Amino acid sequence: MATAEEVAKAAERRDVRDRWLLSAPALLVILLAATGPLLIVLVYSFLTPGAYGDVKWQFSSDAWTSVFLERDIFDDTLSLAAAHVTIFWRSIKLAIVTTLATLALGFPTAYFMATRSEKTRDLWLFLITIPFWTNLLIRTFAVLQIIRNEGIINTILLKLGIISAPIQILYTDTAILIGMAYVYLPLMVLPIYASMEKLDFRLVEAGYDLYATRFKVLRKIIFPLVKPGVIAGSILVFIPALGAYVTPSVLGGGKNMMLSNLIELQFGQGRNWPLGSALSITVMIIVMVALLAYVRNAGKSGVRHG
């Protein structure tokens, strides 16, 4: 005769088994949808490019070699692929600078919102989310109209007599930075605001009562408490900025390519699907390494503060 404890354990096992059976179809779909395309791209990166696109089912590691190296057409020697390295560096640099720029703009914005009354907070939150109502391409073209040679900025500066000729902003790295900072700024503001809203501002007042300077209160009290929001915002900005396609295409022109443009070129005009696949996997690896390093450092810092 089974004891009450054995019956309870058997019922618990049945409950766990039923939960797994019920969730199995959804988990299978998620698994296939998440890993299926990634596996296809990974397999393609080890194949030979076809003559008119597509791939030949012949194993080759040339695509991975070509990510950072190029083969001389005369003596078949390998050398550093300067164009690819430049594009990788530009993409990583612009992604980092965009993250820092949105943090510099987003942190005080979130602080301003969090220190308003509850009625006006909702209004400011509503205003921050308005850009999401508009298509990314339209927003990028709006930035283009502002920074082009005949745009608002140059027109105002020319009429004020500050400059004698239009400043060339469009089709530069600066234009890409301005566009991405504008596009991704709400992604930085919202997580920081979510952390800032929970902040007990009595701690800030206590810091001032102890004669701490504004900078010291910011560094010792506010920033450590809202650091999870800063980390979340930085991740939300860095990842799409590294893989941005529309903004570099419209504001950077053909001369200022980023990784996404290079990948699109290989799948399109370049007709080199294996190289495009290898570049895609490389970008994913860079993002994963950056995220792991960032989260690990943040975790160590959190332990020290704790």
N, C-alpha and C positions, 0 to 999 in steps of 0.2 A: 504494500500500500504506500503510495507516494505521500511524502510529507507536504505540509503547506509551503515550505520553503522551495522544494523541488517544483511544485506546481507553479509557483510564482516565477521561478527562473525559466521554466518552459514557456510560460505565457509571454515573458519578456523577450525570449528568443524568437517566438512567433511574431511578435510585434515588430521587432527589428527586421526580420525576414520580409514581412509584408510591406514595410516601408521601402526597403530596397527594391522589391518587385514593382511597387507602384511608381517609384521614381526612375526605374531602369530605362524606360523608353525616352524620357526627357534627357537623362544623362547621356544616353547613346547618341541622340540627335546633337546635343551640345558638343560631345566628343568628336563626332564626325565633322560637324561644322567648323570646329576650332582647329582640329589637327589635320583634317583632310586636305584643304588648300595648302597648308604649310608643308605637308609631306610631298605634295605634287611639286611645289616650288623647290624643295630640297632635292628631289630626284632629278628635276630638270637641270639643276646646277651642276650635275655630274654627267651630263650628256653632251653630245656634239651639236652645234647649231646647224639648222637646215639652210639650204640655199636661198629660200624665199620665206624665212621665218620658220616657226615651229622648231622641232628638234629631230635629230637622228638618234635612234636608240643604240648608240655606241658610247661606251664609257669613256669619259675624258675629264681630266682635272684642269684643263686649260682655262675654264671660266674662273676658277678660284685663283689661279695664277695671275689672271688678267685684272683682278680686283685692284692690286697695288703695283703690279709689274706689267711691262710690255715687252714683246719679243721683236727684235730687229728683223726687218724683212730681208736683209742681205746676209748677215752671218748668224742669224737665229739666236743671238745672245739676249739675255734678259737685263732690263734696266728698270729703274723706278718709273712708274706711270705718273708723270708730273701732273697731267690734267686731272686724273682721278684723285690724287692726293690733295690737289688744290680744292677740288669740289668737296671732298670729305672735310677738309679743314674749314672751308667757308661754311658748310652746313652746321658743323659742331660749334664753331665760333658764334654764328648768328643765333643758334638755338640757346646758347648760354647767355649771350648778351640780351636776347629777347626776354629770357627768364628774369635776369637781373633788372631790366628796365620795367617789366610789369610788376616786379616786387617793389621797386622804388616808387612806382605810381600807385600800386594797389594797396600797399600797407597803410599809408595815410588815408586813402579813400575808405578802406574798411574801418579804420579807427574813427574817422569822421562819422560814418554811418552808425557805428555801434554806440557813439556818445550822444546821438540824437534821442529825442523822446520816442516812445513806442509808436505813436501815430505817424510821425514823419519817417521812421525807419522803413516802414512798409513802402512808402513812396520812393525813397532812395533805392531800395531793393528792386522795386519795379522799374525804375529808370536804368539801373545797371543791366537788367535782363532784356531791355528793348532791342539791343543789337542782334540778339539771337532770333528775333522775328524776321530778320532780313537774310537773304541768301548770301553766302560767303563771297561769291563772285561780285555781287552788287556792291557789297561793302568795300571790296578791294578796288573796284572801279571808282568808288567815291573818293578813296584815298588818292588814286591816280589823278582825279580832277583837281585835287588840292595841291599836289606837289609837282605837277608837270610844269613846263616852262611858261605856259600861258595860264597857269592855275592861280588859285586864290593867293597863295603865299607870295609868289613872284610878282603878281599884279600889285598887291599892297605895298611891297617893298620898293617896286619901281615908282609908284605914284608918290611915295613918301620921300623919294630921292635917296634912299639908303644904299641902293645898288644901281649901277648903270646898265647892267645886262642881267638877264635871267640866270639864276643859280641852277646848275644842272644837278637835280636831285634824282629825277626819274632814271630808271635803268642803272642804278648803283646799289651797292650793298646797304647804303643808308636808307634807300627807298624800301628795300625788303624789310629792314629792321623796323621802320616806322609802320609799315603795313601789318607785320606780324604782331608788333606790340599792341596796335589798335585792335586787331582781331581777337587776340588771346587775353587781353586785359581782364575781361569779366571772369575768365577761368581762374585768375589769381585772386580777384577781389572776393568772390563768393566763399571759397574755403576759409580764407583769413577772417572774413566777417562772421562766419559760423563759429569760429573759435573765439573771436573777440566778443561776440554777443554774450558768451557764457562767462566772460572775465568778471571777477569781482573787483569793481573799481575802488572798493574801500582799501584794497591793498595798495593801489596807486596813491590814494590820499595819505595812507600811512607812510609811504616812501617820502612824500613831500613834507610830512610832519617831522620826519627824521632828517630834514635838510638835504635830501638827495636832489641832485640836479635833474633836469628833464631827461637829459641823455642817459644818466645813470638809472633812472626809473624805467626808461625804455629798454635798456640793455639788461637790467637785473630782474625786472618784474614783468613787464608787458611781453617782451619778446619770448622769454622761456615758456610762458603760459600759453602763448598762441603759436608756438613752434609747430605743433601738428598741422595747423592750418597752412602755415608757410610751406611745410614739406609737401602737403597735398597739392597746393597751388603750383608749386614749382614743378612737380611731376606732371600735372595736367597741362602746363604750358610747354615744358621742355620736349615731351614726346611728340605732340603734333607739330611743334616748331621744327624739330629735326626732320620730320617727314613732310613738311609743307610742300604743296605742289602749285596750287592756284596763285597764291601771293607772289612767289618767286617768278612764276611764268608771266604774270601781268606787270609787275613792278620792276622785275629784274631784267626782263628781256632775254635774249639768247646768250648774252655775254656773261651773265651772272647766274649760272646754273647751280642748283642744289641737288642733293642726292635723289630726290623724287623725280626731278627732271632728267637726270642721268639714267635712272631706271626706266622711265617712260621711253627715252630715246632708244635704249637697247631693245625693248619690246616692239618699238615702232620702226623708225627709219633704219636703225642699226641692224635689225633682224638677227639679233644675237640673244635669244631667250635664255640660254644657260648663263651668260654673263649678267643679264638682268636679274635672274634668280639668285645668283651668288651675291650680287650687290644687295638685294632685298634681305637675304639672310644675314649679311654682314651688318646692315643697319639694325636689324632686330637684336643681334648680339651686342652691339654698342649700347643700345637702349637698356637691355637687361643688365649689362655690367654697370652702367651708370646708375640705374635704379638700385641695384644691390649695394653698391658702394655708398650711395646717398642714404638709404634706409639704415644701413649698418652703422654709419657714422652718427646718424640721428639717434639711433637706439642707444649707442654708447654715451652720447651726450645726455640723453634722457636719464640713463642710469646714474650718471654722475650728479645730475641735478637732484635726482631722487634721493 
